[in-house]
Amino acid sequence: MIEDNSRISDRINTEHTNTENSMPLVDGEGSAETAVPDHAPSGDASPDHASSRDASSDHTSTEGSAPDHTSSDGSSLDNTSSEESSSDEKDDSDNSEEEFDLRKEVISWLKSLAFVIAAVLFINNFIIVNAQVPSSSMENTIMPGNRLIGTRFTYWFSEPERGDIVIFHYPLDEKIIYIKRVIGLPGETVRIEDGKIYINDSETPLDEPYLKEEWLVENTGFSYTIPEDCWLVLGDNRNNSADSRYWPKKALETGLVSSIEEGEEKYSFVHSSQIMARAAFRYWGGFKVLTE
């Protein structure tokens, strides 16, 4: 009895040991069941470990996620490319701005140049006359080659006076510009006798300190009655000056008139419409004021 109980006890111990080994058991119907051992928590650790492995897999997958990682790096590359593109665009923008600034600068200079040219033309055509004297007819007041400035505005509100040096269109050909001194005024009678000039009925000759030398050529036998709005002009170098004394004869020679009398009436004087300016000063060939 004791032996039998011992055997039974051994067998129970053996079966308990086999149960601890957790092997699957097969029942009589062939269905498989899993024995749940007493150290189930230890068995639960395996799933947890497996889950941990899964987590490792997830971690591995995360670390090895080439698309995600590549996407992150790609963003950096895209940012770099974007920065380079932005830099290129900035350079292009700077170049465009420089070209635009240069264009604006050129346009500004052209506008300034156009303004200066317009101002010069306006001043030269309406305010002053810049003239060069080619002949010796006004010696010694103005010498050949001298340059001078005439003021147009002088006669806007007044008329030429005796002694003024005037710049005017040549009556026989208004394309030509002359410069002479005013001797006779509108409405006056002027006589030239023996190199002397007499105004109206005066017995005292006109004082002419500006004459270059003694007047010997074409110095007598002239008499003029000056029409309104006209002036008689002569050169300071009376021996060599194509002035009022010669114009009637020249008009006859060129066929502008049919008689010397007609020439004297039409071409002995300068009309107000032909007078351009009063000579103000000489600036080339020695500065000299010409209004004294």
Phi, psi and omega in degrees: 000317177296317179298320182295320180293325177297316180297318180297319179296319178298318182294322178297319178296320180296315180295324177296323178294319179294325178294324177295334179283352173057046177271150180294146179249145181245123179273180185294339182268000175086009178271144183263133176231156180251127179283140179261108183285168179295331181267049179303324179302324178295323178290329178291336180295328181297312176301319178300318179297319177298319177297323177298321176296320177300320178297321176299320178299317178299317179297317178298319180296322180292313181293324182267011181286090183301318181299315182295314182296317179296322179298319179295313178296322180299326177296321177297316179297319179297321178297318178297313179299320180297319179295317178297317179297318178298321178296317178297317179298322178295318178298315179299319179297318178298316179298318179297319179296321178296316178297318179296317178297319179296318179297317178297321180296314180298314180299320179297316178296319180296319177297318179296317179297315179299320179296316180297315180298315179298319180295317180297315180297319179296313182296317184288333182265341185233341185248311183227172171232127175257109190236150173244136182263117184269341188247179182258014187292342180249014175298145001263010180292313178231127183263156177304134180091349177294149174245144182215164177247130175248147181255117179288324187291347181303324184257018175290325185235008178211169181252158177302143179248162179299133181098343177296142171264119186245147174255129188209165174280129179301122186304328181279339178204099188288356173286341181264138181255131178244163173222124181215177179254138180286127179245313182246141182256164181306133177087353181272161171249131184236130177240140176243117181223123175051044177075017180235149181246133179237130182261125182056234184257018182292141176266353179261123181291157178294134178282123183230076182290347183277352182298142181292317187203182179297135184275114185240335186261130179048057188247011181205160175086017180250138176217132184228138167248113191274126179292164175297144177068024178226160182222144175266130183232144177224159176275159177285335176262079190297337180281351181209065182215122178275086185240202186306332182296330189256345188294320179300318179294321179294322179296323177292318181295326182269000176084013178287334178225165182258352178211161179293326179296319177295322179295319179295326180286320186266329192236019177272350190228167174255126179278154182302326180292343181267347181278126183265313188197167172261129177295125185260309180203155176262129182244347178238127185097021181103123182292136179205133175281133186250013182256002181274000000 
